[in-house]
Amino acid sequence: MKILFTGGGTGGHFYPIIAVAEKINELAEKEKVLKTALYFVSDSPYDKQALFENDIEYREVTTGKLRRYFSLKNFSDLFKTFFGVLRAIGILFVIYPDVVFSKGGYASFPSVLAARILRIPVVIHESDSVPGRVSLWSAKFAERIAVSYQDAVKFFSKEKTAWTGQPIRKALREPAKEGAYEYLKLDSAVPVIFILGGSSGAVTINDAVLEILPTLCDNYQIIHQTGKMNFEEVQLRAKFALENHPYPERYMPFPFLDPLAMKMSAGAAALVISRAGSTIFEIASWGTPSIIIPIKREVSHDQTDNAFAYARAGACSVVEETNLTPHVLLQEIDDILLDPEKSKIMAEAAKVFSRGDAAETIAREIVNIALSHEK
C-alpha cells in the first residue's frame, strides 16, 4: 500500500498531514497491512524530524504561487509550476501510489494534477471555512472531500463531502494538565493567559500585549510565544516595562514552544490569544476560551472567515486587527476571565466544535481507497 501526501507551505497544511500519517501507521499496524509506504511531495520538507518519525519519504517538487495581486513573480512562477508538474508526473509514475491525499495550497497543485493525469485516486482536506482555489479545482475529480469547518460543506458535492474537523497531531491533541504548573514554574492561584502568534510570531499582538503588560501582570500570568525573530526585542521591552513591577516573573516569553511545552502551556491556560490559522482547532481540542485575532483580510481573507466561523460556535471572541488596541485587548481579557460563567460557556462550545476523531476518520477512508485500488 502506497500513500502520497501533498500540500505544505505552512504548518497549517503540513501538520494535519502528519496527524493523518500517524493514524495510517497505527491502522496499518493494527490491521497488519504489509509493506505500507508513505511519501510527501512538496516544495519543502517543512519539518524533517516529523517526516522521519512517521517513516515518510520526501520528494521535492518546485512550484510557483499565484498571488491575488499583480506581481511579475506571477509570470515567472508559471514556469516553475509547469516544470513542477512535469517532475510530479515523473515522481508519481515511478512511485505509482494507491491514493494521493492533498491538503491544498499552491504546493499541492503539481502532485494533484499529476494524479489526475495518471488516474490515481485523490482525497482532499480543506482547513478553511472558505476553500482555496486548488481545493475547489481538485474537488471536481476527488473521490472524497473532508472539511474542517461545517461552513465549507456547501462549496462541494454533498455526496463526496464530510465534515470531519481538523486532524491534530497526537502530541498536541490533549493538554497536559497534570504537572503543568510545576513544569512551567507557575503559581496555581493566578490565572494563566497563553499567547500564540504562530511559529513566526505576530508583531501586532506582541505590541498590544507589551503596552498593557504591567496591568496584565497585576492579575494574570502570561506565557507568550513571541516568534524567533521577535524574541530578543520583546524580551528587552518587557524587562523595561516590568522594571519596577512586584511580579515580573509572571511574564514568560518564549521564542518557540516545542510540543511538550505547548501541551503544558495549554494545560495551564485559562485563556488563549491566537491568530486564526489551524491553531483554532488545537485550542478547540483543549476546550479553552480564546480571543482570536485574524490577520487583516487584505493579507489573508481565510483567517477572518475562520475566526468568525469559530465565533459563531460560541467558543471565542474575535478582535479584528484594525480594531486591536491595548485597551480593547485588556477589556476582552477581563470580560472573559472575570466572568466564570462566560468562560465555562466558551470552553464547552470549544469542545463541541472540536471533532477529536478527524485524523482517524480521514486515515481510515484513505486506507480503504488505497486497499481497493491496490486490488
C-alpha positions as CSV (number, residue, x, y, z in Angstrom):
1,M,0.0,0.0,0.0
2,K,1.5,3.3,-1.1
3,I,0.1,6.7,0.0
4,L,1.3,10.0,-1.2
5,F,0.7,13.2,0.7
6,T,1.0,16.7,-0.8
7,G,0.5,20.2,0.5
8,G,2.7,22.4,2.6
9,G,3.9,26.0,2.5
10,T,2.6,26.5,6.1
11,G,2.3,24.5,9.3
12,G,-1.5,24.6,8.8
13,H,-1.1,22.5,5.7
14,F,1.8,20.3,6.9
15,Y,0.9,19.2,10.4
16,P,-2.6,17.8,9.6
17,I,-0.8,15.6,7.1
18,I,1.4,14.4,9.9
19,A,-1.7,13.7,12.1
20,V,-3.2,11.6,9.3
21,A,0.0,9.8,8.7
22,E,0.2,8.9,12.4
23,K,-3.2,7.3,12.2
24,I,-2.4,5.5,9.0
25,N,0.6,3.9,10.6
26,E,-1.5,2.9,13.6
27,L,-4.2,1.4,11.3
28,A,-1.6,-0.4,9.2
29,E,0.0,-1.9,12.4
30,K,-3.3,-2.8,14.0
31,E,-4.8,-4.4,10.8
32,K,-1.4,-5.9,9.8
33,V,-1.2,-4.2,6.4
34,L,2.2,-5.2,5.0
35,K,4.6,-3.0,3.0
36,T,3.0,0.4,3.8
37,A,5.0,3.2,2.2
38,L,4.3,6.9,2.8
39,Y,5.6,9.8,0.7
40,F,5.4,13.6,1.0
41,V,5.7,15.7,-2.2
42,S,6.1,19.4,-1.8
43,D,8.4,22.3,-2.4
44,S,9.9,22.0,1.1
45,P,10.1,19.2,3.7
46,Y,8.9,21.8,6.3
47,D,9.7,19.6,9.3
48,K,12.2,16.9,8.5
49,Q,12.0,15.4,12.0
50,A,8.3,14.9,11.8
51,L,8.7,13.2,8.4
52,F,11.4,10.9,9.8
53,E,9.4,10.0,12.9
54,N,6.5,8.8,10.8
55,D,8.5,7.0,8.1
56,I,7.6,9.4,5.4
57,E,9.9,9.8,2.4
58,Y,10.2,13.3,1.0
59,R,10.3,14.2,-2.7
60,E,10.9,17.8,-3.8
61,V,8.8,19.4,-6.5
62,T,9.2,23.1,-7.1
63,T,6.1,25.1,-7.8
64,G,5.0,28.7,-8.2
65,K,2.5,30.7,-6.3
66,L,-0.4,32.5,-7.9
67,R,-0.8,35.8,-6.0
68,R,-4.1,37.6,-5.6
69,Y,-2.4,40.9,-6.6
70,F,-0.4,42.0,-9.6
71,S,3.2,40.8,-9.4
72,L,5.8,40.0,-12.1
73,K,6.5,36.9,-10.0
74,N,3.2,35.5,-11.1
75,F,4.6,35.2,-14.6
76,S,7.9,33.6,-13.6
77,D,6.1,31.3,-11.2
78,L,4.1,29.9,-14.1
79,F,7.3,28.3,-15.5
80,K,8.1,27.0,-12.0
81,T,4.7,25.4,-11.8
82,F,5.0,23.9,-15.4
83,F,8.3,22.2,-14.6
84,G,7.0,21.2,-11.2
85,V,4.1,19.4,-12.9
86,L,6.4,17.6,-15.2
87,R,8.6,16.5,-12.2
88,A,5.5,15.5,-10.2
89,I,4.3,13.3,-13.1
90,G,7.7,11.6,-13.2
91,I,7.7,11.0,-9.4
92,L,4.1,9.7,-9.3
93,F,4.7,7.5,-12.3
94,V,7.7,5.8,-10.6
95,I,6.0,5.5,-7.1
96,Y,2.5,5.0,-8.5
97,P,0.8,5.5,-5.2
98,D,-2.6,3.9,-4.5
99,V,-4.0,7.2,-3.3
100,V,-3.0,10.9,-3.1
101,F,-4.0,12.9,-0.1
102,S,-3.9,16.7,-0.7
103,K,-4.1,19.4,1.9
104,G,-4.5,22.1,-0.7
105,G,-2.4,25.2,-1.2
106,Y,-0.2,26.1,-4.1
107,A,2.4,23.4,-3.2
108,S,-0.1,20.6,-3.8
109,F,-1.1,21.6,-7.3
110,P,1.6,19.7,-9.3
111,S,1.0,16.4,-7.5
112,V,-2.8,16.6,-7.7
113,L,-2.6,17.4,-11.4
114,A,-0.2,14.5,-11.9
115,A,-2.5,12.2,-10.0
116,R,-5.4,13.4,-12.3
117,I,-3.3,12.6,-15.4
118,L,-2.2,9.2,-14.2
119,R,-5.8,8.4,-12.9
120,I,-4.7,7.9,-9.3
121,P,-7.5,8.4,-6.7
122,V,-7.4,11.7,-4.9
123,V,-8.7,12.6,-1.4
124,I,-8.6,16.2,-0.3
125,H,-8.9,18.0,3.0
126,E,-9.8,21.7,3.3
127,S,-8.9,23.5,6.5
128,D,-10.5,26.9,5.9
129,S,-14.2,27.9,6.1
130,V,-13.9,29.3,2.6
131,P,-12.0,26.8,0.4
132,G,-8.9,27.8,-1.5
133,R,-8.6,27.6,-5.3
134,V,-6.6,24.4,-5.5
135,S,-9.2,22.6,-3.3
136,L,-12.1,23.9,-5.4
137,W,-10.4,22.7,-8.6
138,S,-9.4,19.3,-7.3
139,A,-12.8,18.7,-5.7
140,K,-14.2,18.2,-9.2
141,F,-12.4,14.9,-9.6
142,A,-11.6,13.9,-6.0
143,E,-13.1,10.7,-4.6
144,R,-13.6,12.0,-1.1
145,I,-13.6,15.6,0.3
146,A,-13.1,16.3,4.0
147,V,-13.6,19.8,5.6
148,S,-12.6,21.3,8.9
149,Y,-15.5,23.8,9.1
150,Q,-19.1,22.9,8.6
151,D,-19.5,26.2,6.7
152,A,-17.3,24.7,4.0
153,V,-19.5,21.8,3.1
154,K,-21.7,24.0,0.9
155,F,-18.9,24.6,-1.6
156,F,-18.5,20.9,-2.5
157,S,-20.6,18.0,-3.7
158,K,-22.7,16.7,-0.8
159,E,-22.3,13.1,-2.0
160,K,-18.5,13.2,-1.6
161,T,-18.0,15.6,1.3
162,A,-17.8,15.0,5.0
163,W,-17.4,17.5,7.9
164,T,-14.6,15.8,9.8
165,G,-12.9,18.6,11.6
166,Q,-9.2,19.2,11.5
167,P,-6.7,16.4,12.0
168,I,-4.5,17.2,15.0
169,R,-1.2,15.6,15.9
170,K,-1.2,13.2,18.8
171,A,1.4,15.3,20.6
172,L,-1.0,18.3,20.8
173,R,-4.4,16.7,20.8
174,E,-4.8,16.7,24.6
175,P,-3.5,19.4,27.0
176,A,-1.2,18.2,29.8
177,K,-3.0,19.5,32.9
178,E,-1.1,17.3,35.4
179,G,2.3,18.8,36.3
180,A,1.8,21.8,34.0
181,Y,2.2,24.4,36.8
182,E,5.3,22.7,38.2
183,Y,6.9,22.2,34.7
184,L,6.4,25.9,33.8
185,K,7.1,27.2,37.4
186,L,3.6,28.8,37.6
187,D,1.6,30.0,40.6
188,S,-1.6,27.8,40.6
189,A,-3.5,30.6,42.3
190,V,-3.1,33.1,39.4
191,P,-4.9,32.6,36.0
192,V,-2.7,31.9,33.0
193,I,-3.0,33.6,29.6
194,F,-1.4,31.7,26.7
195,I,-0.5,33.9,23.8
196,L,0.3,32.4,20.4
197,G,1.2,34.3,17.3
198,G,2.2,31.3,15.2
199,S,5.8,30.0,14.9
200,S,6.9,33.3,13.4
201,G,5.1,35.3,15.9
202,A,2.7,38.3,15.4
203,V,4.2,41.8,15.8
204,T,0.8,43.4,16.2
205,I,-0.2,41.1,19.0
206,N,3.2,41.5,20.7
207,D,2.9,45.3,20.6
208,A,-0.6,45.3,22.1
209,V,0.5,42.9,24.9
210,L,3.6,44.8,25.8
211,E,1.6,48.1,26.1
212,I,-0.6,46.6,28.8
213,L,2.0,44.2,30.3
214,P,2.3,45.8,33.8
215,T,-1.5,45.8,34.2
216,L,-1.8,42.2,33.0
217,C,0.9,41.0,35.4
218,D,-1.1,42.6,38.3
219,N,-3.8,39.9,37.8
220,Y,-2.5,37.2,35.4
221,Q,0.5,35.1,34.4
222,I,1.4,35.2,30.7
223,I,3.0,32.6,28.6
224,H,4.0,34.3,25.3
225,Q,5.3,32.6,22.2
226,T,6.8,35.7,20.5
227,G,8.3,34.1,17.4
228,K,12.0,33.6,17.0
229,M,12.7,36.8,15.1
230,N,10.9,38.9,17.7
231,F,12.1,37.3,20.9
232,E,15.0,39.5,21.8
233,E,13.1,42.7,21.1
234,V,10.1,41.6,23.1
235,Q,12.3,40.3,26.0
236,L,14.1,43.7,26.2
237,R,10.9,45.7,26.1
238,A,9.2,43.5,28.7
239,K,12.2,43.9,31.0
240,F,11.9,47.6,30.7
241,A,8.1,47.6,31.2
242,L,8.3,45.4,34.3
243,E,11.4,47.0,35.8
244,N,9.6,48.2,39.0
245,H,6.8,45.7,38.9
246,P,6.3,43.5,42.0
247,Y,5.7,40.3,39.9
248,P,8.0,40.4,36.8
249,E,8.2,36.6,36.9
250,R,4.6,36.4,35.9
251,Y,5.6,37.2,32.3
252,M,7.3,34.3,30.5
253,P,8.3,34.9,26.8
254,F,9.5,32.1,24.6
255,P,10.7,32.3,21.0
256,F,9.1,29.0,20.1
257,L,7.4,26.2,22.1
258,D,8.1,22.5,21.4
259,P,5.1,20.1,21.6
260,L,5.7,19.2,25.2
261,A,5.9,22.9,26.3
262,M,2.8,23.6,24.2
263,K,0.9,20.8,25.9
264,M,1.9,22.0,29.3
265,S,1.0,25.6,28.5
266,A,-2.3,24.5,27.1
267,G,-3.0,22.5,30.3
268,A,-2.4,25.6,32.5
269,A,-4.1,28.2,30.3
270,A,-7.4,29.8,31.4
271,L,-7.4,31.8,28.1
272,V,-5.6,31.6,24.8
273,I,-4.9,34.5,22.5
274,S,-4.1,33.5,18.9
275,R,-4.2,34.1,15.2
276,A,-6.9,32.3,13.2
277,G,-4.9,29.7,11.4
278,S,-5.1,25.9,12.1
279,T,-4.3,26.7,15.8
280,I,-8.0,27.3,16.3
281,F,-8.6,23.5,16.1
282,E,-5.9,22.8,18.7
283,I,-7.5,25.4,21.0
284,A,-10.9,23.8,20.4
285,S,-9.5,20.4,21.3
286,W,-8.1,21.8,24.5
287,G,-11.5,23.2,25.4
288,T,-10.1,26.6,26.3
289,P,-11.8,30.0,25.9
290,S,-10.0,32.2,23.4
291,I,-9.6,35.6,21.8
292,I,-8.9,35.2,18.1
293,I,-7.1,38.0,16.2
294,P,-7.1,37.2,12.5
295,I,-4.6,38.7,10.1
296,K,-6.1,41.6,8.1
297,R,-8.5,40.4,5.4
298,E,-6.4,42.0,2.6
299,V,-3.5,39.8,3.7
300,S,-5.4,36.7,4.4
301,H,-9.2,36.5,3.8
302,D,-9.1,32.9,5.1
303,Q,-8.2,33.9,8.7
304,T,-11.1,36.4,9.0
305,D,-13.6,33.9,7.8
306,N,-12.2,31.2,10.0
307,A,-12.3,33.4,13.1
308,F,-15.9,34.4,12.7
309,A,-16.9,30.8,11.9
310,Y,-15.4,29.8,15.2
311,A,-17.0,32.7,17.0
312,R,-20.5,31.6,15.7
313,A,-19.9,28.4,17.6
314,G,-19.7,30.5,20.8
315,A,-16.1,29.4,21.5
316,C,-14.2,32.6,21.2
317,S,-14.2,36.4,21.0
318,V,-12.9,38.0,17.8
319,V,-10.9,41.2,17.6
320,E,-10.0,42.2,14.1
321,E,-6.5,43.6,13.7
322,T,-7.8,47.0,12.6
323,N,-9.6,47.3,16.0
324,L,-6.8,45.9,18.1
325,T,-5.7,48.4,20.7
326,P,-4.1,47.7,24.1
327,H,-7.3,48.9,25.8
328,V,-9.6,46.8,23.7
329,L,-7.4,43.7,24.3
330,L,-7.4,44.3,28.0
331,Q,-11.1,44.7,28.1
332,E,-11.7,41.5,26.2
333,I,-9.4,39.6,28.5
334,D,-11.1,40.9,31.6
335,D,-14.6,40.2,30.2
336,I,-13.7,36.5,29.8
337,L,-11.5,35.8,32.8
338,L,-13.5,37.8,35.3
339,D,-16.7,36.1,34.3
340,P,-16.6,32.4,35.2
341,E,-19.9,31.6,33.5
342,K,-18.8,33.1,30.2
343,S,-15.5,31.2,30.4
344,K,-17.4,28.0,31.1
345,I,-19.8,28.5,28.1
346,M,-16.8,29.3,25.8
347,A,-14.9,26.2,27.0
348,E,-17.9,23.9,26.4
349,A,-18.6,25.4,23.0
350,A,-14.9,24.8,22.0
351,K,-15.2,21.1,22.9
352,V,-18.4,20.8,20.9
353,F,-16.7,22.5,17.9
354,S,-13.7,20.1,18.1
355,R,-14.0,16.8,16.4
356,G,-11.3,14.6,18.0
357,D,-11.7,11.7,15.6
358,A,-10.8,13.7,12.4
359,A,-7.4,12.2,11.8
360,E,-8.7,8.6,12.3
361,T,-11.8,9.2,10.1
362,I,-9.7,10.5,7.2
363,A,-7.0,7.9,7.6
364,R,-9.4,5.1,7.5
365,E,-11.0,6.4,4.3
366,I,-7.6,6.8,2.7
367,V,-6.6,3.2,3.7
368,N,-9.9,1.8,2.3
369,I,-9.4,3.6,-1.0
370,A,-5.7,2.6,-1.2
371,L,-6.5,-1.1,-0.5
372,S,-9.3,-1.2,-3.1
373,H,-7.0,0.5,-5.6
374,E,-4.2,-2.0,-4.8
375,K,-6.5,-4.9,-5.7
